[in-house]
Amino acid sequence: MREHNGSAEGRAGDPEPWRVCLVNSSGRALGAGMLLGESTVLTCAHVVQAAGEEALSGAHVLVRFVGLAGLPETLATVRPGCWVPPSDDGRGDIALLDLAEPFPHVPGAPLVRLGAVRDRVVHTYGFPAPHRYGVWVNNAELAGPAGAAGEWIQLNSPLPGERVRRGFSGAGVIDKATGAVLGMVVTEYTDERAGLAYLIPVEVIVRHVPDVARWVGEPPRPSAGPLIVVIGDRDSAVRDGFLAQVRRERVPGERLAAIVDATGKTTGEVAEHVSAGISTGEVLTVLETNPADVAVAVTGVEDARAPEEVLTDVVRPLVDKGATVLVQFSKPDSPGVRLARRWENERNARRLDRLALLVEMVEHEEDRTRDRAARLGSRAAVPGSSADLRLRLAALRSAGERIEPGRVRRALAATERDAEAARWALVRRYAELDALAARHDELHGRLRGYNAKATDAGLMEDEELAELYRPAMAALTRRPDEPEAAAGLVERYVQAVRRRLEGA
């Protein structure tokens, strides 16, 4: 029987075009990988090792794109300084590969730095035997930290069904709600009855291979623009409701808005009027480059020739492009209201998933920033807003469809902004603490280094040097989060040692 091609080859618009398979010189699949930049692939070190020692030079490792037809296989070489083989306890196991030719038109994997998140649903794509072209594992769940030093996250595959196993190593683990890549499959638990495997989160990958940080981005934003449903008199909706709603949604450039009355018009005629309103050079350019700056109102939908067709064929495509669309109905039971409300609620549900990811990222940043501050002995408070954000998220989830979707949408937007601001405040604070720690380590190393030089030169009993060394070390030990307070003392000791050594 001919083997079924389970890959996405030849399929247009593949959502994960960055998926690759690593093969040896005989064409046997070694494992998976992710294209990050146009000529950089991330995978597990043991996948490269599986090709033999010669593979470390790239001579026998080929990279094959999975979801895109027509792209050639290309040789891959381990990037210098980006090879972290697995340690005895399994930590590390990361490699960056340089491709022999670039693929500038293939989008890279959307990596997102995230701590361990329990119960998040994910999917991944690997190459276990005998699936030559690969196979998906859907609806797997993240269970929590695991492995040595908690560097892995446990991944539970749903059973019965395909599970993450040998052949998935190096595969990107994709968050089902947002499409973000949260980590990379690293190993399996070989008991087939358990369905267990493990992944390395992006945070740990960056720690081992800092070069990867340049490809780590923000969590994906919802691609669709807001759909605003207004119930009421058509004239007031145009005169008051439309512009007020656009301002409330914080959409700039309301002068770009097209207002179209669908009364008595066919779907094609409504589309023509909308196109005429946005087809000026300025508006069309903005729609293509920054669609959130374009706002369109369609009034009298229930009096169009085919109300639901106007919604599905004219309104929905604009929303999917990212434009803000206000749709006016005269009555709550007008044709099409239920469909438009359903779209609003679906949009809000997707934004709730992204907000949940953001809140988890804030919690992770709080934890690691507090840990950094504690290890540095910092007395400064670490900003903490994740508890409040978690409560707001829970309230929005419990609201469901009981509250008017517009209110939920506005509350979501406000909470998203607060979560983004909180996360970046924590990122900046962590960077400040990290810089202080680096400066402290630099001064401490300098002080100990010159103390060793003095000892080697027989100056261990020198009272003057001892009088300079003790306060410098005390200052570094007492307040490691204020290294500059000790910088002058360290430099005085260094200069004194230098004078002694030069005088000797």
Phi, psi and omega per residue, in radians:
M1 nan 2.437 3.137
R2 -1.279 2.357 -3.110
E3 -1.227 2.335 3.129
H4 -1.245 2.341 3.088
N5 -1.414 1.758 -3.090
G6 -1.542 0.082 -3.112
S7 -1.481 3.102 3.129
A8 -1.697 0.315 -3.080
E9 -1.046 2.416 3.075
G10 1.433 -0.089 -3.109
R11 -1.586 2.204 -3.101
A12 -1.248 2.583 3.056
G13 1.163 0.610 3.136
D14 -1.011 2.267 -3.059
P15 -1.257 -0.325 3.119
E16 -2.240 1.161 -3.079
P17 -1.189 -0.174 -3.089
W18 -1.434 -0.090 -3.115
R19 -1.215 2.293 3.120
V20 -2.313 2.773 3.046
C21 -2.024 2.349 3.058
L22 -1.683 2.240 -3.107
V23 -2.221 2.726 3.081
N24 -1.578 -3.063 -3.033
S25 -1.137 -0.369 3.126
S26 -1.610 0.012 3.102
G27 1.587 0.065 3.135
R28 -1.368 2.326 3.139
A29 -1.192 2.262 3.115
L30 -1.699 -0.526 -3.083
G31 2.861 -2.868 -3.050
A32 -1.971 3.051 3.079
G33 -2.856 3.066 -3.139
M34 -2.294 2.257 2.973
L35 -1.291 2.187 3.118
L36 -1.725 -0.970 3.055
G37 -2.032 -3.020 -3.029
E38 -1.107 -0.396 -3.139
S39 -2.412 0.466 -3.113
T40 -2.211 2.262 3.123
V41 -2.122 2.365 3.066
L42 -1.778 2.327 3.089
T43 -2.687 -3.072 3.070
C44 -1.527 2.504 3.129
A45 -1.086 -0.631 -3.096
H46 -1.216 -0.371 3.055
V47 -1.177 -0.715 3.095
V48 -1.201 -0.721 3.138
Q49 -1.077 -0.467 -3.108
A50 -1.113 -0.334 3.121
A51 -1.469 -0.097 -3.130
G52 1.821 2.970 -3.065
E53 -1.075 -0.585 -3.125
E54 -1.120 -0.385 -3.105
A55 -1.144 -0.398 -3.114
L56 -1.107 -0.366 3.051
S57 -1.586 -0.053 3.137
G58 1.512 0.003 -2.997
A59 -1.148 -0.549 -3.040
H60 -2.151 0.363 3.085
V61 -1.923 2.141 3.102
L62 -1.975 2.554 3.092
V63 -1.967 2.243 -3.125
R64 -2.129 2.215 3.079
F65 -1.282 2.494 -3.009
V66 -1.706 -0.801 -2.973
G67 -1.693 0.055 -3.078
L68 -2.200 2.196 -3.135
A69 -1.407 2.618 2.983
G70 1.530 -0.093 3.131
L71 -1.525 2.353 -3.090
P72 -1.326 2.723 2.938
E73 -1.212 2.640 3.140
T74 -2.473 2.618 3.112
L75 -1.249 2.630 3.125
A76 -2.262 2.493 -3.139
T77 -2.209 2.440 3.105
V78 -1.106 2.271 3.119
R79 -1.287 2.296 3.116
P80 -0.988 2.353 3.119
G81 1.417 0.006 -3.093
C82 -2.144 0.593 3.139
W83 -2.049 1.949 -3.134
V84 -2.181 1.548 -3.123
P85 -1.157 2.757 -3.124
P86 -1.134 2.352 3.067
S87 -1.365 3.103 -3.117
D88 -1.045 -0.562 -3.134
D89 -1.663 0.128 3.038
G90 1.675 -0.137 -3.134
R91 -1.205 2.779 -3.089
G92 1.449 -2.206 3.126
D93 1.145 0.916 -3.096
I94 -2.370 2.483 3.088
A95 -2.553 2.450 2.955
L96 -1.845 2.345 -3.132
L97 -2.003 2.471 3.013
D98 -1.708 2.230 3.128
L99 -1.445 2.615 -3.122
A100 -1.205 -0.399 3.086
E101 -2.450 2.574 -3.106
P102 -1.461 2.755 3.063
F103 -2.247 1.312 -2.996
P104 -1.149 -0.326 -3.073
H105 -1.661 0.045 3.119
V106 -1.739 2.059 3.130
P107 -1.098 2.509 3.129
G108 -1.437 2.910 3.134
A109 -1.134 2.324 -3.112
P110 -1.421 1.366 -3.113
L111 -1.197 2.447 3.063
V112 -2.287 2.230 3.113
R113 -1.312 2.116 -3.054
L114 -2.656 2.431 3.060
G115 -1.313 -3.084 3.140
A116 -1.114 2.251 -3.111
V117 -2.201 2.036 -3.120
R118 -1.338 2.554 2.984
D119 1.208 0.163 3.080
R120 -1.346 2.348 -3.097
V121 -1.535 2.304 -3.060
V122 -2.390 2.950 2.985
H123 -2.461 2.831 -3.091
T124 -2.713 2.901 -3.021
Y125 -2.372 2.118 -3.096
G126 -2.343 -3.012 -2.993
F127 -2.290 1.030 3.101
P128 -1.323 2.574 3.049
A129 -1.137 2.480 0.070
P130 -1.726 0.412 -3.056
H131 -1.406 1.575 -3.070
R132 -1.039 -0.637 -3.061
Y133 -1.752 0.120 3.046
G134 1.683 2.911 -3.108
V135 -2.697 2.584 3.121
W136 -1.554 2.598 2.821
V137 -2.052 2.056 -3.104
N138 -1.879 2.716 3.029
N139 1.032 0.570 2.947
A140 -1.319 2.825 -3.094
E141 -2.254 2.499 3.022
L142 -1.416 2.274 -3.050
A143 -1.810 -0.381 -3.121
G144 2.373 3.059 -3.078
P145 -1.081 2.591 3.134
A146 -2.747 3.096 3.080
G147 1.346 3.067 -3.138
A148 -1.046 2.288 3.134
A149 1.023 0.339 3.119
G150 1.125 0.474 -3.064
E151 -1.382 -0.294 3.130
W152 -1.794 2.938 2.944
I153 -2.166 2.287 3.123
Q154 -1.224 2.415 -3.094
L155 -2.155 2.072 -3.104
N156 -1.799 2.025 3.086
S157 -1.456 2.506 3.109
P158 -1.262 2.314 3.127
L159 -2.101 2.514 -0.019
P160 -1.281 2.837 -3.137
G161 2.407 3.089 3.120
E162 -1.102 2.440 -3.135
R163 -2.189 2.827 3.073
V164 -1.262 2.147 -3.076
R165 -2.644 -2.931 -3.135
R166 -0.929 2.297 -3.063
G167 1.910 -0.264 3.096
F168 -1.659 -0.179 -3.088
S169 -0.969 2.348 -3.115
G170 1.578 -0.108 -3.106
A171 -1.350 2.487 3.061
G172 -1.257 2.417 3.098
V173 -1.765 2.020 -2.923
I174 -1.826 2.179 3.075
D175 -1.172 2.131 -3.024
K176 -1.188 -0.537 -3.078
A177 -1.302 -0.587 -2.997
T178 -2.122 -0.270 -3.082
G179 1.445 0.005 3.126
A180 -1.295 2.582 3.079
V181 -1.615 2.029 -3.031
L182 -1.635 -0.264 -3.115
G183 3.059 -2.881 -3.041
M184 -2.361 2.299 3.092
V185 -1.067 2.353 -3.101
V186 -2.101 -0.604 -3.085
T187 -2.814 2.931 3.093
E188 -2.105 2.841 2.928
Y189 -1.749 2.103 -2.838
T190 -1.262 -0.190 3.090
D191 -1.244 1.905 -3.048
E192 -1.125 -0.342 -3.131
R193 -1.358 -0.247 -3.037
A194 -1.598 -0.618 -3.112
G195 1.203 0.481 -3.095
L196 -1.712 2.521 2.999
A197 -2.629 3.140 -3.087
Y198 -2.440 2.615 3.095
L199 -2.235 2.731 3.020
I200 -1.727 2.067 3.123
P201 -1.208 2.748 -3.097
V202 -0.985 -0.653 3.141
E203 -0.971 -0.766 -3.111
V204 -1.288 -0.662 3.096
I205 -0.999 -0.802 -3.134
V206 -1.131 -0.629 3.133
R207 -1.081 -0.703 -3.130
H208 -1.410 -0.650 -3.095
V209 -2.258 1.517 -3.066
P210 -1.007 -0.415 3.123
D211 -0.995 -0.455 -3.090
V212 -1.207 -0.389 -3.049
A213 -0.980 -0.537 -3.097
R214 -1.145 -0.327 -3.141
W215 -1.802 0.113 3.127
V216 -1.562 2.183 -3.061
G217 -2.057 -2.963 3.092
E218 -1.414 2.754 3.051
P219 -1.052 2.509 -3.049
P220 -1.087 2.449 3.069
R221 -1.561 2.650 3.082
P222 -1.018 2.327 -3.068
S223 -1.375 -0.494 -3.076
A224 -1.450 2.636 3.090
G225 -1.494 2.949 -3.131
P226 -1.269 2.401 2.987
L227 -1.793 2.146 -3.061
I228 -1.985 2.083 3.123
V229 -1.733 2.200 3.120
V230 -2.063 2.245 3.079
I231 -1.881 2.148 3.132
G232 2.700 -3.076 -3.107
D233 -1.027 2.393 -3.051
R234 -1.073 -0.779 -3.089
D235 -1.118 -0.737 -3.131
S236 -1.203 -0.564 3.111
A237 -1.118 -0.704 3.138
V238 -1.254 -0.796 -3.020
R239 -1.315 -0.756 -3.039
D240 -1.936 -0.939 -3.023
G241 -1.045 -0.810 -3.033
F242 -1.079 -1.000 -3.091
L243 -1.139 -0.623 3.109
A244 -1.144 -0.742 3.135
Q245 -1.140 -0.723 3.133
V246 -1.071 -0.758 3.119
R247 -1.115 -0.695 -3.118
R248 -1.132 -0.585 3.121
E249 -1.392 -0.001 3.118
R250 1.066 0.656 3.072
V251 -1.627 2.015 -3.139
P252 -1.274 2.918 3.016
G253 1.243 0.713 -3.109
E254 -1.103 -0.304 3.082
R255 -1.109 -0.277 -3.139
L256 -1.451 -0.077 -3.020
A257 -1.213 2.429 3.005
A258 -1.836 2.363 -3.141
I259 -2.039 2.074 -3.038
V260 -2.176 2.260 3.060
D261 -1.630 2.046 -3.076
A262 -1.504 -0.010 -3.069
T263 -0.951 2.154 3.058
G264 1.266 0.030 -3.055
K265 -1.676 2.622 2.984
T266 -1.327 2.929 3.113
T267 -1.048 -0.706 3.127
G268 -1.112 -0.683 3.134
E269 -1.185 -0.680 3.081
V270 -1.087 -0.780 3.126
A271 -1.054 -0.712 3.128
E272 -1.103 -0.745 -3.132
H273 -1.167 -0.682 3.094
V274 -1.117 -0.800 3.140
S275 -1.043 -0.715 3.129
A276 -1.102 -0.606 -3.121
G277 -1.258 -0.475 -3.073
I278 -1.978 0.114 -3.025
S279 -1.576 0.050 3.021
T280 -1.134 2.687 -3.071
G281 -0.942 -0.750 -3.079
E282 -1.167 -0.867 -3.071
V283 -1.188 -0.721 -3.130
L284 -1.080 -0.699 3.122
T285 -1.120 -0.745 3.140
V286 -1.137 -0.692 3.126
L287 -1.062 -0.609 -3.116
E288 -1.395 -0.597 -3.027
T289 -1.753 -0.590 -3.115
N290 -2.552 1.256 -2.990
P291 -1.054 -0.394 3.133
A292 -1.124 -0.271 3.108
D293 -1.502 -0.005 -3.133
V294 -1.878 2.286 3.115
A295 -2.250 2.383 -3.103
V296 -2.290 2.410 3.046
A297 -2.031 2.349 3.054
V298 -2.117 1.978 -3.110
T299 -1.833 2.882 3.087
G300 1.084 0.582 -3.059
V301 -1.085 -0.717 -3.086
E302 -1.157 -0.308 3.139
D303 -1.725 0.116 3.040
A304 -1.278 2.887 3.139
R305 -1.074 -0.676 -3.132
A306 -2.440 1.507 -3.022
P307 -0.956 -0.802 -3.073
E308 -1.209 -0.557 3.075
E309 -1.154 -0.649 3.081
V310 -1.061 -0.723 3.140
L311 -1.171 -0.832 -3.042
T312 -1.344 -0.578 -3.032
D313 -1.724 -0.327 -3.119
V314 -2.034 -0.919 -3.048
V315 -1.239 -0.891 -3.046
R316 -1.036 -0.762 3.104
P317 -1.042 -0.629 3.102
L318 -1.163 -0.749 3.103
V319 -1.073 -0.751 -3.126
D320 -1.133 -0.488 3.088
K321 -1.310 -0.309 3.127
G322 1.945 -0.009 3.127
A323 -1.306 2.724 3.002
T324 -1.522 2.211 -3.123
V325 -2.186 2.167 3.053
L326 -1.808 2.211 3.138
V327 -2.028 2.196 -3.080
Q328 -1.842 2.275 3.016
F329 -2.138 2.614 -3.124
S330 -1.355 -0.602 -3.059
K331 -2.334 2.675 3.140
P332 -1.095 -0.421 -3.138
D333 -1.763 0.294 3.119
S334 -1.141 2.635 3.117
P335 -1.000 2.309 3.088
G336 1.702 -0.287 -3.117
V337 -1.085 -0.770 -3.106
R338 -1.069 -0.728 3.133
L339 -1.123 -0.802 -3.137
A340 -1.107 -0.701 3.111
R341 -1.114 -0.685 3.122
R342 -1.082 -0.722 3.103
W343 -1.086 -0.738 3.110
E344 -1.029 -0.802 -3.111
N345 -1.172 -0.651 3.085
E346 -1.115 -0.743 3.114
R347 -1.071 -0.781 3.121
N348 -1.097 -0.664 3.133
A349 -1.102 -0.700 3.107
R350 -1.160 -0.664 3.111
R351 -1.193 -0.570 3.072
L352 -1.112 -0.677 3.097
D353 -1.086 -0.752 3.134
R354 -1.179 -0.680 3.117
L355 -1.095 -0.682 3.102
A356 -1.051 -0.718 3.099
L357 -1.110 -0.731 3.121
L358 -1.092 -0.767 -3.135
V359 -1.102 -0.694 3.094
E360 -1.095 -0.648 3.108
M361 -1.175 -0.669 3.083
V362 -1.096 -0.775 3.118
E363 -1.050 -0.736 3.126
H364 -1.118 -0.758 3.133
E365 -1.127 -0.656 3.079
E366 -1.078 -0.817 -3.102
D367 -1.071 -0.844 -3.066
R368 -1.263 -0.530 3.112
T369 -1.243 -0.717 3.085
R370 -1.109 -0.713 3.118
D371 -1.101 -0.730 3.124
R372 -1.120 -0.738 -3.138
A373 -1.125 -0.711 -3.132
A374 -1.133 -0.759 -3.126
R375 -1.185 -0.462 3.129
L376 -1.540 -0.205 -3.115
G377 1.322 0.460 -3.103
S378 -1.323 2.384 3.119
R379 -1.644 -0.147 -3.127
A380 -1.264 2.462 -3.120
A381 -1.222 2.510 3.053
V382 -1.665 2.207 3.127
P383 -0.950 2.388 3.139
G384 -2.409 1.895 -3.141
S385 -2.270 0.070 -3.061
S386 -1.141 -0.586 -3.134
A387 -1.105 -0.779 3.105
D388 -1.118 -0.743 3.133
L389 -1.111 -0.674 3.127
R390 -1.115 -0.694 3.099
L391 -1.136 -0.740 3.131
R392 -1.140 -0.674 3.094
L393 -1.094 -0.779 -3.137
A394 -1.087 -0.695 3.132
A395 -1.131 -0.695 3.134
L396 -1.190 -0.670 3.107
R397 -1.134 -0.738 -3.099
S398 -1.231 -0.372 3.134
A399 -1.096 -0.626 3.122
G400 0.929 -2.293 -3.136
E401 -1.811 0.215 -3.134
R402 -1.301 -0.461 -3.098
I403 -1.830 2.525 3.140
E404 -0.918 2.232 -3.017
P405 -0.976 -0.553 3.138
G406 -1.101 -0.700 3.103
R407 -1.126 -0.745 3.104
V408 -1.081 -0.750 -3.118
R409 -1.068 -0.756 -3.128
R410 -1.198 -0.675 3.085
A411 -1.140 -0.654 3.079
L412 -1.075 -0.812 -3.116
A413 -1.058 -0.746 3.140
A414 -1.144 -0.725 -3.134
T415 -1.199 -0.656 3.068
E416 -1.040 -0.795 -3.138
R417 -1.092 -0.732 3.139
D418 -1.151 -0.685 3.133
A419 -1.155 -0.747 3.096
E420 -1.056 -0.794 -3.130
A421 -1.112 -0.723 3.139
A422 -1.130 -0.736 -3.119
R423 -1.096 -0.812 -3.099
W424 -1.197 -0.555 3.056
A425 -1.101 -0.695 3.112
L426 -1.228 -0.695 3.099
V427 -1.043 -0.773 3.130
R428 -1.132 -0.716 -3.136
R429 -1.136 -0.727 3.103
Y430 -1.074 -0.733 3.134
A431 -1.092 -0.685 3.096
E432 -1.096 -0.805 3.135
L433 -1.122 -0.671 3.135
D434 -1.119 -0.696 3.119
A435 -1.152 -0.687 3.096
L436 -1.118 -0.727 3.128
A437 -1.111 -0.719 3.132
A438 -1.130 -0.712 3.128
R439 -1.163 -0.714 3.101
H440 -1.064 -0.797 -3.130
D441 -1.119 -0.651 3.118
E442 -1.093 -0.835 -3.129
L443 -1.160 -0.715 3.138
H444 -1.099 -0.769 3.111
G445 -1.110 -0.671 3.130
R446 -1.152 -0.757 -3.136
L447 -1.120 -0.829 -3.127
R448 -1.173 -0.616 3.128
G449 -1.104 -0.782 -3.135
Y450 -1.298 -0.477 3.033
N451 -1.143 -0.678 3.093
A452 -1.140 -0.684 3.097
K453 -1.094 -0.738 3.130
A454 -1.111 -0.720 3.128
T455 -1.104 -0.779 -3.141
D456 -1.095 -0.504 -3.133
A457 -1.533 0.111 3.101
G458 1.391 0.396 -3.091
L459 -1.786 0.308 -3.077
M460 -1.057 -0.549 -3.094
E461 -1.633 0.098 -3.109
D462 -1.197 1.984 -3.060
E463 -1.167 -0.666 -3.129
E464 -1.110 -0.768 3.109
L465 -1.132 -0.683 3.127
A466 -1.093 -0.664 3.126
E467 -1.160 -0.455 3.098
L468 -1.514 -0.591 -3.068
Y469 -1.230 -0.775 -3.023
R470 -1.051 -0.865 -3.139
P471 -1.163 -0.556 3.109
A472 -1.132 -0.809 3.120
M473 -1.158 -0.659 3.130
A474 -1.109 -0.716 -3.140
A475 -1.123 -0.708 3.125
L476 -1.186 -0.634 -3.097
T477 -1.343 -0.675 -3.054
R478 -1.212 -0.802 -3.103
R479 -2.315 1.333 3.127
P480 -1.099 -0.318 3.121
D481 -1.501 0.021 3.073
E482 -2.237 1.116 -3.041
P483 -1.103 -0.523 -3.108
E484 -1.146 -0.411 3.089
A485 -1.153 -0.425 3.141
A486 -1.748 -0.160 -3.019
A487 -1.037 -0.759 -3.131
G488 -1.133 -0.694 3.133
L489 -1.150 -0.703 3.115
V490 -1.113 -0.759 -3.092
E491 -1.163 -0.644 3.097
R492 -1.071 -0.740 3.126
Y493 -1.142 -0.773 -3.134
V494 -1.031 -0.804 -3.120
Q495 -1.141 -0.656 3.122
A496 -1.132 -0.725 3.110
V497 -1.109 -0.732 3.132
R498 -1.038 -0.755 -3.139
R499 -1.105 -0.724 3.141
R500 -1.101 -0.779 -3.098
L501 -1.161 -0.696 3.122
E502 -1.209 -0.605 3.116
G503 -1.253 -0.469 3.104
A504 -1.239 nan nan
